[in-house]
Amino acid sequence: MRNKTALHPLLQQKITELEKLCEKNGLKIGIGECLRTVKEQDELYAQGRTTPGKRVTNARGSTYSSQHQWGIAFDFYRNDGTGTFNETGDFFTRVGSLAKTLGLGWGGDWKSPVDKPHLYLPDWGSTATKLRQQYGTPDQFQKTWVKHPVFETDKTYMVTQACYLRSTAGAKSTNRVKYQTLSDALKKKCRKKQGYAIFKKKKTFRLTKVEHTGGNVWGQMKSGYWVPLIYKGETRAN
């Protein structure tokens, strides 16, 4: 189906951002395949095997192996009247490159099959394996979907829960920032615990960059350090 509102809420946001970015760069795209049912995936799998056409997927619907079945992927096409899959001017590569700046994964980077029109949320890797292991079925995964606020750069936000400052986007303890390394200005917004800097609740910061890692959303401050914006499904800033 081509209904993008059936996709993961975060991916819906990314599609809107991508459409604007592509338009800014003179690339007109259309949104094709979005969420697929088991029946739709099995029919696509049969193409080139038991039904006419070229093979386009190695994923059976009954195995929930396609990212499309989990609502974390969509396909785009060229929509400027020159041909849906016309690659002139490196169209699909250019769109894929722009999509990656927004934190999306691109099927054009895959070795087999190379899928240039395919874009996806990379939080669970480049396949559906982790989703199958964690949730079993797409229905169970969809029950966890929560529509979170959209975080925009060059805006000021306030943390709603005290959190460790990180040197990179991620939750590993090795990323924690040492309190003594902070500037005096930043120390006023933090407290230290066992030598590490903890950003105090209700302190504000200017958001300069957003990254999606492991299902979480991280924000980079003007100082260069990172704080969790959405962590384990919970919004940590507003």
C-alpha positions in Angstrom: 0.0 0.0 0.0 1.1 3.6 -0.5 -0.4 5.1 2.7 2.5 6.7 4.5 0.3 7.4 7.5 0.4 3.6 8.2 4.2 3.8 8.8 6.1 4.3 12.1 5.5 7.9 13.4 9.2 8.7 13.2 9.4 7.5 9.6 6.4 9.7 8.7 8.3 12.7 10.1 11.4 11.7 8.1 9.4 11.5 4.9 8.2 15.0 5.4 11.7 16.3 6.0 13.0 14.4 3.0 10.4 15.8 0.7 11.3 19.3 1.7 15.0 18.7 1.4 14.6 17.1 -2.0 12.5 20.0 -3.3 15.2 22.4 -2.0 17.7 20.5 -4.1 15.6 20.3 -7.2 14.7 16.6 -6.8 11.0 15.8 -7.2 10.1 12.5 -5.5 6.9 10.5 -5.0 6.2 8.0 -2.2 5.6 4.5 -3.4 5.4 1.3 -1.4 4.9 1.8 2.4 3.5 -0.8 4.8 2.9 -4.3 3.4 0.6 -7.0 4.6 1.7 -10.7 4.6 -0.4 -11.3 1.5 1.1 -8.3 -0.3 4.6 -9.4 0.6 4.0 -13.0 -0.5 2.6 -11.8 -3.8 5.8 -9.8 -4.3 8.0 -12.7 -3.4 6.2 -14.9 -5.9 7.1 -12.5 -8.7 9.8 -14.0 -10.8 9.4 -17.3 -9.1 5.9 -18.6 -9.6 4.4 -15.6 -11.3 5.7 -13.4 -14.2 8.1 -10.6 -13.7 11.5 -9.8 -12.3 12.5 -10.9 -8.8 12.5 -7.9 -6.5 12.6 -9.4 -3.0 14.1 -12.3 -1.1 11.6 -11.9 1.8 8.6 -14.2 2.2 5.6 -12.5 3.8 5.0 -15.4 6.3 8.5 -14.9 7.8 8.1 -11.2 8.5 11.5 -10.6 6.9 10.7 -7.4 5.0 11.2 -4.0 6.6 8.0 -2.9 4.8 6.0 -5.3 6.9 7.2 -3.6 10.1 6.3 -0.1 8.9 9.9 1.1 9.1 10.6 1.4 5.3 9.2 3.0 2.2 10.1 3.2 -1.5 10.3 6.5 -3.5 10.3 7.1 -7.2 11.2 9.9 -9.6 8.2 12.2 -10.0 9.3 14.8 -12.5 7.8 13.3 -15.6 11.0 11.8 -17.0 10.3 8.2 -15.9 9.5 6.6 -12.6 12.9 4.8 -12.3 15.0 7.0 -14.6 18.5 7.2 -13.1 19.7 10.1 -15.2 21.8 12.5 -13.2 22.3 10.0 -10.4 18.8 10.8 -9.2 18.4 7.9 -6.8 21.9 8.2 -5.5 21.4 11.9 -4.8 18.1 11.3 -3.0 19.7 8.4 -1.0 22.6 10.7 0.0 20.2 13.4 1.2 18.1 10.8 3.1 21.2 9.6 5.0 21.8 13.2 6.2 18.4 12.8 7.9 19.4 9.6 9.6 17.7 7.2 7.2 19.2 4.0 5.8 19.4 3.5 2.1 18.9 0.3 0.2 21.4 1.5 -2.4 24.2 0.7 0.1 23.1 -3.0 0.2 25.1 -5.6 -1.7 22.2 -8.0 -2.5 19.8 -6.9 -3.6 20.9 -3.3 -4.3 17.6 -1.4 -3.8 18.1 2.3 -4.7 14.4 3.3 -4.2 14.3 1.9 -0.7 14.7 4.0 2.5 14.3 2.9 6.1 14.8 3.6 9.8 18.2 2.1 10.7 17.5 1.9 14.4 17.1 -1.9 14.3 19.8 -2.6 11.7 19.5 -3.1 8.0 17.2 -6.1 8.2 14.1 -7.1 10.1 16.0 -9.7 12.3 16.1 -7.7 15.5 12.5 -6.7 15.2 11.4 -10.4 14.8 13.5 -11.4 17.7 12.2 -8.6 20.0 8.5 -8.4 19.0 7.7 -11.6 17.0 5.1 -10.0 14.8 4.5 -6.5 13.3 1.3 -6.2 15.2 3.1 -6.4 18.5 5.7 -3.9 17.3 3.0 -1.4 16.3 1.5 -1.5 19.8 4.7 0.2 21.0 4.4 3.1 18.6 4.1 6.4 20.3 3.9 9.7 18.5 6.6 11.9 20.0 7.2 15.6 19.4 9.3 16.7 16.4 12.6 18.2 17.5 13.9 21.0 15.3 17.4 22.4 15.2 18.2 26.0 16.0 15.5 26.0 18.7 15.7 26.1 22.5 14.5 23.2 24.6 14.4 22.3 28.3 15.3 18.9 29.8 12.4 17.4 31.8 14.6 14.8 33.5 18.1 15.0 34.7 20.5 13.2 32.4 24.2 12.5 31.9 26.0 14.5 29.2 27.4 12.4 26.5 30.4 13.0 24.1 28.5 11.1 21.3 24.9 10.2 20.6 24.4 6.9 22.5 23.8 5.4 25.9 27.2 3.8 26.6 28.8 4.7 29.9 32.1 5.4 28.1 30.4 8.4 26.4 29.7 10.1 29.7 31.4 13.5 30.0 33.7 14.3 32.9 32.5 17.2 35.0 35.9 18.8 35.3 36.2 19.1 31.5 33.2 21.4 31.2 33.4 25.1 30.7 32.4 27.3 33.7 29.2 28.3 31.9 28.2 24.7 31.3 29.1 23.7 34.9 26.4 26.1 36.1 23.8 23.9 34.3 25.2 20.6 35.5 25.9 18.8 38.7 28.5 16.1 39.1 28.0 12.6 40.3 31.1 10.4 40.8 33.0 12.8 38.6 30.5 12.8 35.7 28.4 15.7 34.5 24.6 15.5 34.9 22.5 18.1 33.1 20.0 19.4 35.7 16.3 19.1 35.3 14.6 22.2 33.8 17.8 23.5 32.3 17.6 24.9 28.7 19.8 24.3 25.7 20.0 25.2 22.1 19.6 22.2 19.8 22.1 22.0 16.9 21.8 18.4 15.7 19.5 15.4 16.1 20.5 11.7 15.7 18.4 8.5 16.0 20.3 5.6 17.6 19.0 2.3 18.8 15.4 3.4 18.8 16.4 6.5 20.9 16.7 10.2 19.8 19.7 12.3 20.9 20.2 16.0 20.7 23.5 17.8 20.4 23.9 21.1 22.2 25.8 24.2 21.1 28.7 23.0 23.4 28.9 19.8 21.3 27.7 17.5 24.0 24.7 15.2 23.6 21.5 14.7 25.7 18.7 12.2 25.3 15.6 13.7 23.8 13.6 10.5 23.6 15.0 7.5 25.6 13.3 4.1 25.9 10.1 5.6 24.6 10.0 8.4 27.0 10.3 12.1 26.0 13.1 13.8 28.0 12.9 17.4 26.6 10.3 19.9 25.5 
